[in-house]
Amino acid sequence: PKATIAELADIGRSTGHQHGKLTRGLLRAAVKERDLTIGSERQTEVMELLRPELEAEGIAVSKR
């Protein structure tokens, strides 16, 4: 099933905190673990949404 952007952001946020960084691969794996799906465009949207927040906390967010 598809997740909302808010759900995906929550998953990305917790993944970033857990690993100390957030990459597309980590995000995709975390979403899949929850039996959800994420497309490339939504993945980019979530990464861009979370980048300022996570980087302000010292968590690296990959650009690609």
Rosetta blueprint (number, residue, H / E / L):
1 P L
2 K E
3 A L
4 T L
5 I H
6 A H
7 E H
8 L H
9 A H
10 D H
11 I H
12 G H
13 R H
14 S H
15 T H
16 G H
17 H H
18 Q H
19 H H
20 G L
21 K E
22 L E
23 T L
24 R H
25 G H
26 L H
27 L H
28 R H
29 A H
30 A H
31 V H
32 K H
33 E H
34 R L
35 D L
36 L L
37 T E
38 I L
39 G L
40 S H
41 E H
42 R H
43 Q H
44 T H
45 E H
46 V H
47 M H
48 E H
49 L H
50 L H
51 R H
52 P H
53 E H
54 L H
55 E H
56 A H
57 E L
58 G L
59 I L
60 A E
61 V E
62 S L
63 K L
64 R L
